[in-house]
Amino acid sequence: MIDMSAWKDISVDVLDDLHLDPRNVRIEVKDTQPESDIINDLFRNEKALTLVESICKIGLLNHEVPIAVKRDGKLVVVEGNRRVAALKAIQNPYLAPEHQARITKLTQGVNREALRKVTVKLAPSEDDANQLIAAIHTGTQRLGWSPARQAAFFQAQIDAGKSPEYLISHYPTVEVKKFIIRSQILNLFRGARYEDLELRDYINLRNFPVSVLARLYDYEGFLVVAKIRVDEQKATVLLESSQGQFNKLAEKVIGDIKAKHINTRTLNSTKSEFYIGYMNDLRDLINDYTEKEAITPRTVSAPTRAEKTPGTTSSPQPPSSSSQRGTSSNTSSTQQGKATPAPASPAMASPAPSAAPEKSKASPNYLNLGQVKIDPSHPAAIHKIYAELAMINIKKYPNATLDLLRTFLEKSTKAYAEKLKVDLKQHAGQQSGNGFVQLSHCLTWLEEHLKNTKQTAFIQVIKKIKGNKVGTYTPTVDHMNAINHNHHVFATPDEVRDCWDGMEGLIRVMLKP
């Protein structure tokens, strides 16, 4: 048993009295190397700079003090080397030359003198110190918080009346926004109405595997399917689907997590056939569900500690058009996609957890828009068209999809030009006889821009779309215009897929954050 009651607390000068331990397991230098090499190693490999930032922003936390021993007449730190290295660098930024400029900037306005003297605990011997170090780093006295517990910590403070803005400013070194968003997403799923009551109990467990759910909600495509709007700047979450539709999706997702049909391994890559297949399953599920009641957006409010049953909602808030992930149309879907068991009543039917999607499930009933990331600064119309394209069953509606793809290409190009502060009307000049900027004008400008910016890999893509005898006819402007205007021409699902494949790379370049 470790008895620390006799260990002395001593106040020492961090520069003159304390020495870093070259035997520390974190450090990859020989024990004969000078202390400057140890400091550089801790900054280069052990993120000591993050400690400098934390100390400068919120102060030195003294709930744990460094442990030191007497070795060869010196006071050597055996536990807390990163902290002491950070404190030394605050006193003299040139001790960490690779980070000197950053440390100097961080320490502006910091009272260095107040951080010069620190308290350390003096271990009676090396053996005593080693026993403590082993207990700290290999023992079980300190239990790390689960992801759900981390989120609950900040949600509890919001429940107590603190605003997200206050928490973000009060915890400058913590990813507060991420934890608040995680808590609100969890609240959405905990507030769903489950036909299978075991799922309601399961998602309220303290050890619910929120990391699996995070593999979904961290993906833009899932937010679009689930119709969840996330504002990452304000740390807010808004459900834009009907409650019935979300109940159906939640029943499947949480059921699949509980049954271990999905996990962090199977959802490891959004490009995998499994992930794409699972997203298609969710699209089919939502499209098969017909909701007659009006859709009313609701803002998420976390359940109180006493609430173990589905919670209530607060007043609707209009979503912001900037810095948001996930958009949706507020119209109910008609029955589409694959057949599912008929509901027992007009209310939501409880879908049984599905087996893992087979490779064939990654069928192209839907366009795979998952790799498209949209800059939040782009107009709301871009986000809404993207959301509609993600949910259209192209086997049922190939003509509508291809027509919308043409719109998406034109508006994406215009949004890209606007972001670059380019006046397309002025650029079109005499080409635009009626004063309107059309798709052909957009592509002419885009081709010139790509040439000027040395993005030559996409020149052939532009030529193909413009129809300059490169590749097949399908993804060309002429073909898209024919679908739009020629009453004898119609689209097929294969043509829709070919058209998207032809323009996807270009769309990704124009819309990326």
HELIX and SHEET records of a PDB file:
HELIX    1   1 GLU A   35  ASN A   45  1                                  11    
HELIX    2   2 ALA A   48  ILE A   58  1                                  11    
HELIX    3   3 ASN A   81  GLN A   91  1                                  11    
HELIX    4   4 PRO A   93  LEU A   95  5                                   3    
HELIX    5   5 PRO A   97  HIS A   99  5                                   3    
HELIX    6   6 GLN A  100  LEU A  106  1                                   7    
HELIX    7   7 ARG A  112  LEU A  115  5                                   4    
HELIX    8   8 GLU A  126  THR A  138  1                                  13    
HELIX    9   9 PRO A  147  ASP A  159  1                                  13    
HELIX   10  10 PRO A  164  HIS A  170  1                                   7    
HELIX   11  11 VAL A  176  ARG A  190  1                                  15    
HELIX   12  12 LEU A  197  ILE A  203  1                                   7    
HELIX   13  13 VAL A  210  TYR A  217  1                                   8    
HELIX   14  14 GLU A  220  ALA A  226  1                                   7    
HELIX   15  15 GLN A  243  LYS A  258  1                                  16    
HELIX   16  16 GLU A  273  ASP A  288  1                                  16    
HELIX   17  17 LYS A  359  LYS A  361  5                                   3    
HELIX   18  18 ALA A  380  MET A  391  1                                  12    
HELIX   19  19 PRO A  398  LYS A  419  1                                  22    
HELIX   20  20 LEU A  424  ALA A  428  1                                   5    
HELIX   21  21 GLY A  429  GLN A  431  5                                   3    
HELIX   22  22 LEU A  439  ASN A  452  1                                  14    
HELIX   23  23 THR A  456  PHE A  458  5                                   3    
HELIX   24  24 ILE A  459  LYS A  466  1                                   8    
HELIX   25  25 VAL A  477  HIS A  485  1                                   9    
HELIX   26  26 PRO A  493  LEU A  511  1                                  19    
SHEET    1   A 5 LYS A   8  ASP A  13  0                                        
SHEET    2   A 5 LYS A 117  LEU A 122 -1                                        
SHEET    3   A 5 ILE A  67  ARG A  71  1                                        
SHEET    4   A 5 LYS A  74  GLU A  79 -1                                        
SHEET    5   A 5 LEU A  18  HIS A  19  1                                        
SHEET    1   B 4 ARG A 298  THR A 299  0                                        
SHEET    2   B 4 THR A 236  LEU A 239 -1                                        
SHEET    3   B 4 ILE A 228  ASP A 231 -1                                        
SHEET    4   B 4 GLN A 324  ARG A 325 -1                                        
END                                                                             
